[in-house]
Each structure stands twice: as structure tokens, then as C-alpha cells.
Amino acid sequence: LDDKKELTLDEFNFYPNPSNGEFNLQFKGKGKPTEVRITDINGKEIYREELQGFSGSYDKEINLSDAPKGIYLLQVIQGARATNKKIIIE
């Protein structure tokens, strides 16, 4: 099994980027257990949300305004697949 497969989402939006730590995240995908995870560039997790009963549509404001300024990695994970995007907090 190749665990490097990219997760394909029908829609994937986050804005504003860069932000002051508050941003909106929207995505649509398969309705199965999903994890939203944000880590710093050293891999330290600063946000995690597990969506066991994920309906296939996600639309939420995430507030990381307490996080230090910098570059973060936003991951949407389903099983062995993930989508990665860079977020900038300034």
C-alpha cells in the first residue's frame, strides 16, 4: 500500500492566507472519518480535530491567534491519504 497517495477533495478553500491566525477552512470530500491537523514546521501539532461522523462537507472558522507567527502545515487526512497546504500566520 502506498501511503503517499494524495487525498482528493472536491473543494478545498482556506482564507485569508496569510492571516493573523483566524481563518476559514472549507472542504468537501468522502463521508468517512476525517482528521484536520495543523503542525508547525518542526512537526509540533498545534491544532487537531477528529471528525468521526464526517458528512462530507466542512466549513468552520479556526482560531490560531495564540500561535506564534510563522509557516504551518494544514493537513486533511482520511485513512492513509492526506492533503497538505501551507498556512502563514503573520
BALUM-701069 format. One line per 4 residues: number of its first residue (from 1); for each residue x negated, y negated, z of N, C-alpha, C. Coordinates in Angstrom, 1 decimal. Last residue first. Example, Ala and Ser with C-alpha at 12.3 -4.5 7.8 and 13.67 -1.06 7.14 Angstrom:
<rs>
2) -12.8 2.2 7.1 -13.7 1.1 7.1 -12.9 0.0 7.9 ~ -13.2 5.7 7.8 -12.3 4.5 7.8 -13.2 3.3 7.8 .
</rs>
This chain:
<rs>
90) -0.8 -35.8 10.3 -1.7 -36.9 10.5 -1.2 -38.0 11.4 ~ -0.9 -32.5 9.2 -0.3 -33.4 10.3 -1.3 -34.5 10.5 ~ -0.1 -30.6 6.5 -1.1 -31.6 7.0 -0.3 -32.5 8.0 ~ 0.0 -27.2 5.6 0.7 -28.4 6.1 -0.3 -29.3 6.7 .
86) -0.1 -24.9 2.9 -0.8 -25.8 3.8 0.1 -26.9 4.3 ~ 1.4 -21.7 2.9 1.4 -23.0 2.4 0.6 -23.9 3.4 ~ 2.1 -18.3 1.9 1.2 -19.3 2.7 1.2 -20.6 2.1 ~ 4.1 -15.6 2.3 3.8 -16.7 1.5 3.1 -17.7 2.4 .
82) 3.7 -12.0 2.5 3.7 -13.3 3.1 3.6 -14.4 2.1 ~ 4.6 -8.6 3.3 4.4 -9.7 2.3 4.5 -11.0 3.0 ~ 5.2 -6.5 4.9 3.8 -6.6 4.6 3.6 -7.8 3.6 ~ 7.9 -8.2 6.3 7.2 -6.9 6.2 5.8 -7.1 6.0 .
78) 7.7 -11.4 5.6 8.7 -10.3 5.6 7.9 -9.0 5.3 ~ 6.8 -14.6 6.6 6.4 -13.2 6.5 7.6 -12.3 6.5 ~ 5.5 -17.6 5.8 6.8 -17.0 5.9 6.5 -15.5 5.6 ~ 3.2 -19.9 7.3 3.5 -18.6 6.7 4.9 -18.2 6.9 .
74) 1.2 -22.6 7.1 2.6 -22.2 7.3 2.7 -20.9 6.6 ~ -1.7 -23.8 8.6 -1.2 -22.8 7.6 0.2 -22.4 8.0 ~ -2.9 -27.2 8.8 -2.3 -26.0 9.4 -1.8 -25.1 8.2 ~ -5.1 -29.8 9.5 -4.5 -28.9 8.5 -4.1 -27.6 9.1 .
70) -4.4 -32.5 11.8 -5.3 -31.6 11.0 -4.5 -30.8 10.0 ~ -3.9 -33.6 15.1 -3.9 -33.9 13.7 -4.8 -32.9 13.0 ~ -2.5 -31.3 17.5 -3.5 -32.3 17.1 -3.4 -32.5 15.5 ~ 1.0 -31.3 18.4 -0.1 -30.6 17.8 -1.2 -31.7 17.4 .
66) 3.3 -32.5 19.0 2.3 -32.4 20.1 1.0 -31.8 19.6 ~ 4.9 -32.3 16.8 4.3 -33.6 17.0 3.3 -33.6 18.2 ~ 6.2 -30.4 15.5 4.9 -30.1 16.0 4.2 -31.3 16.3 ~ 9.3 -29.3 14.9 8.6 -30.5 15.5 7.3 -30.0 16.1 .
62) 11.3 -28.6 12.1 10.3 -28.1 13.0 9.5 -29.3 13.6 ~ 14.6 -28.3 11.1 13.5 -29.2 11.3 12.6 -28.6 12.4 ~ 15.7 -25.9 8.6 15.5 -26.3 10.0 14.5 -27.4 10.1 ~ 17.0 -23.3 7.0 17.0 -24.8 6.9 16.9 -25.4 8.3 .
58) 17.3 -20.4 5.2 16.7 -21.0 6.3 16.6 -22.5 6.1 ~ 18.9 -17.4 4.2 18.8 -18.9 4.0 18.3 -19.5 5.3 ~ 19.1 -14.9 4.8 18.6 -15.1 3.5 18.4 -16.6 3.2 ~ 19.7 -14.3 7.5 20.8 -14.2 6.5 20.3 -14.3 5.0 .
54) 18.0 -12.4 9.9 17.9 -13.4 8.8 18.9 -13.2 7.7 ~ 17.9 -11.3 12.5 19.2 -11.2 11.7 19.2 -12.3 10.6 ~ 15.4 -12.0 13.4 15.7 -10.6 13.2 17.0 -10.5 12.3 ~ 13.0 -14.1 13.1 14.4 -14.1 12.6 14.8 -12.7 12.3 .
50) 10.8 -15.7 15.2 11.2 -14.4 14.6 12.7 -14.4 14.3 ~ 8.5 -18.2 15.0 9.9 -17.9 15.1 10.2 -16.6 14.4 ~ 5.9 -20.1 16.3 6.3 -18.7 15.8 7.8 -18.6 16.0 ~ 3.0 -22.1 16.4 4.5 -22.0 16.2 4.8 -20.7 15.7 .
46) 0.4 -21.9 16.6 1.0 -23.0 17.4 2.5 -23.0 17.2 ~ -2.3 -19.6 16.8 -0.9 -19.8 16.5 -0.3 -20.9 17.3 ~ -5.4 -20.0 15.3 -4.6 -20.1 16.6 -3.2 -20.4 16.3 ~ -6.9 -20.1 13.0 -6.1 -18.9 13.2 -5.3 -18.9 14.5 .
42) -8.3 -22.3 12.5 -9.0 -21.3 13.2 -8.2 -20.0 13.5 ~ -6.4 -24.0 11.5 -7.4 -23.5 10.5 -8.3 -22.4 11.2 ~ -3.4 -22.9 13.2 -4.4 -23.9 12.8 -5.5 -23.3 11.9 ~ -0.2 -21.6 12.0 -1.5 -21.5 12.7 -2.4 -22.7 12.3 .
38) 3.1 -20.6 12.2 2.2 -21.7 11.8 0.9 -21.6 12.7 ~ 5.6 -18.6 10.9 4.4 -18.7 11.7 3.6 -19.9 11.2 ~ 8.5 -16.8 10.8 7.9 -18.1 10.4 6.8 -18.4 11.4 ~ 9.6 -13.7 9.6 8.9 -14.5 10.7 8.4 -15.7 10.1 .
34) 12.5 -11.6 9.2 11.6 -12.6 8.7 10.9 -13.3 9.9 ~ 14.4 -8.9 8.3 13.7 -9.6 9.3 12.5 -10.4 8.8 ~ 16.4 -10.0 5.4 15.8 -8.9 6.2 14.9 -9.6 7.2 ~ 17.6 -11.0 2.7 18.1 -11.0 4.1 17.6 -9.8 4.9 .
30) 15.2 -12.7 0.7 16.0 -11.5 1.0 16.4 -11.5 2.5 ~ 15.5 -16.3 0.7 14.9 -15.0 0.3 15.8 -13.9 0.7 ~ 14.8 -19.7 0.8 15.8 -18.7 0.6 15.1 -17.4 0.2 ~ 14.0 -22.4 3.0 13.7 -21.4 2.1 14.8 -20.4 1.9 .
26) 12.8 -25.4 4.4 13.9 -24.7 3.8 13.4 -23.6 2.9 ~ 11.9 -27.6 6.9 11.5 -26.4 6.2 12.8 -25.7 5.7 ~ 10.8 -30.8 7.7 12.0 -29.9 7.4 11.4 -28.8 6.6 ~ 8.8 -32.0 10.4 9.1 -31.8 9.0 10.2 -30.8 8.9 .
22) 6.7 -33.7 12.5 8.1 -33.4 12.3 8.3 -33.2 10.8 ~ 4.1 -34.5 12.2 4.3 -33.3 13.0 5.8 -32.9 12.9 ~ 4.0 -36.5 10.5 3.5 -36.8 11.8 3.7 -35.6 12.7 ~ 2.8 -35.1 7.3 3.8 -35.6 8.2 3.2 -36.0 9.6 .
18) 1.9 -34.9 3.8 1.7 -34.9 5.2 2.8 -35.5 6.0 ~ 5.2 -33.9 3.7 3.8 -33.3 3.8 2.8 -34.2 3.1 ~ 8.5 -34.1 5.1 7.4 -34.6 4.3 6.1 -33.9 4.6 ~ 9.0 -30.8 3.8 8.8 -32.2 3.6 9.0 -32.9 4.9 .
14) 9.2 -27.8 2.0 8.9 -28.4 3.3 8.5 -29.9 3.0 ~ 10.8 -25.2 0.3 10.5 -26.6 0.4 10.1 -27.0 1.8 ~ 11.5 -22.8 -1.7 10.6 -23.0 -0.6 10.2 -24.4 -0.6 ~ 13.6 -20.3 -3.1 13.3 -21.7 -2.9 12.4 -21.8 -1.7 .
10) 13.1 -17.5 -3.3 13.9 -18.2 -4.3 13.7 -19.7 -4.3 ~ 9.9 -16.1 -2.7 11.1 -16.8 -2.2 11.8 -17.5 -3.3 ~ 7.9 -13.4 -2.5 8.5 -14.3 -3.4 9.8 -14.8 -2.8 ~ 4.8 -12.9 -1.0 6.3 -12.9 -0.8 6.9 -13.9 -1.7 .
6) 2.2 -11.2 -2.5 2.8 -12.5 -2.2 4.3 -12.3 -2.0 ~ 0.2 -8.5 -1.1 1.3 -9.0 -2.0 1.9 -10.3 -1.5 ~ -1.6 -7.3 0.4 -1.9 -8.7 -0.1 -0.9 -9.2 -1.0 ~ -1.3 -4.7 1.0 -0.7 -5.7 1.9 -1.0 -7.1 1.5 .
2) -0.6 -2.1 -0.9 -1.4 -3.4 -1.0 -0.7 -4.4 -0.1 ~ -0.9 1.2 0.0 0.0 0.0 0.0 -0.9 -1.2 0.0 .
</rs>
